[in-house]
Amino acid sequence: MIRYKWLFSVLSLALFSSGFSQNANEILKQADEKLLPESFESYRKLINEEPDGSKKEFIFYSVKKGKDNVAMLYLSPASDKGRATLRKGDNMWLYIPNVGRPIRITSLQSVVGGVFNNSDIMRLDYSVEYNATFNEKTDSQYILDLKAKTTSVAYDKLKMWVDKKSLLVEKVECYAASGTLIKTLEFKEIKDFGNGLVRPAVIETTSPLYKGFRSVLIYSKLKLRKFPNEVFTLDYIPRLGELR
């Protein structure tokens, strides 16, 4: 009898843990939907600040379709105008005019320098790359632990703070497999972009590995838009400007 009670307790705990994890993943999916609608376009400004106070700014035109298609066209500075990047799942490419063909790049590289890497700038839905469990619940926040589904993603683990009422992401800490904190992303300045699109307009990142450096990503003109699959192909990269 004791054995059956023990078995029942173990099964109950397993089912409870499974449901707990499932609820955490559902919250992550809803937070994704707030940050990255299914199909949209936007303009973004990236500001890289260095310890001496100097800054470098980039402006991008970005488009996304589904959960794993992102493309981005560089509008400024003049030295980078016409460049473009494409992400399809774990695969990324950089197109440079007159080079002849797109170049493969990785998620941990940064084609713009600063604290943001390619994965940060061409972000997929978090739920595509991570499984979530609850770390803690407060009166106002869900705190989630995210574990990478594969070794190909930029960060092995994330810790995410989500507002309970709005389900908007407020902060994300990014960790290496060793447990080392790589960077912190803070989501700020909630803005209504229209058509039900309410999300942070600013993402700021700092890193203990790059003391004194700071990068800021600012969204503007974000709106829903549908795109044909052709847009997210290597052949189309040189023509991204035609979408504007």
Buried (B, 14 or more C-beta within 10 A) or exposed (E): EEEEEEEEEEEEEEEEEEEEBEBBBEBBBEBBBBBBBEBBBBBBBBBBBBEEEEEBBBBBBBBBBBBBBBBBBBBEEEEBEBBBBBBBEBBBBBBBEEEEEBEEBBBEBBBBEBBBBBBBBBBBBBBBBBBBBBBEEEEEBBBBBBEBEEEEBBBBBBBBBBBEEEBBBBBBBBBEEEEEBBBBBBBBEBBEBEEEBBBBBBBBBBBEEBEEBBBBBBBEEBEBBEBEEEBBEEEBBBEBEEBE
